[in-house]
Amino acid sequence: WEDRMQLSSRERFLIGVLFTIIIWAVALEVFIWPGRAEYRKSVELMESGNQEREEMEFYLSHYEELEQKLKEESQVAFSKHAVERVMERSVDISSDKLERLNEGVKLAGEKGLKAPLILMDSTAFVVNVKNNRVVTVVNEESLKGTVFTNIDGTVMV
């Protein structure tokens, strides 16, 4: 039995190397790898932050262009909130649509409405007729489940 238990120096070396590998693997698993998940999360957050910054820069550059177009082509002013909703929801504000919106506001004023909901195709505009200003804009994707309050009539154009 004792003859079998005697290990050569090469075998002792290999067992030592094996134990060292096992100890390092346990150390990596316990102390280093858990931090790796946190590192990945921080990289993902940083990348999403960069994407959000790029989207914001794009938004701001186009915001001014849209605001200028609305001032030039529409008789109705758009509140800052409404312009933001047009941008966020990619609402089509072509010259034709602005003309239809202007007509809807005119009709609402003629009927004595003060805060109408103007429906144009699949887009809704809440307008303050007294101030001649679009308060908010809702597109088709956002219409489902939306409840419009503080309106006194609806105009369909």
Secondary structure as UniProt FT lines:
FT   HELIX           2..5
FT   HELIX           9..27
FT   HELIX           28..32
FT   HELIX           33..73
FT   STRAND          77..78
FT   HELIX           80..88
FT   TURN            89..90
FT   HELIX           95..110
FT   TURN            111..112
FT   STRAND          116..120
FT   TURN            121..122
FT   STRAND          123..128
FT   TURN            129..132
FT   STRAND          133..138
FT   HELIX           140..143
FT   TURN            144..145
FT   STRAND          153..156
//
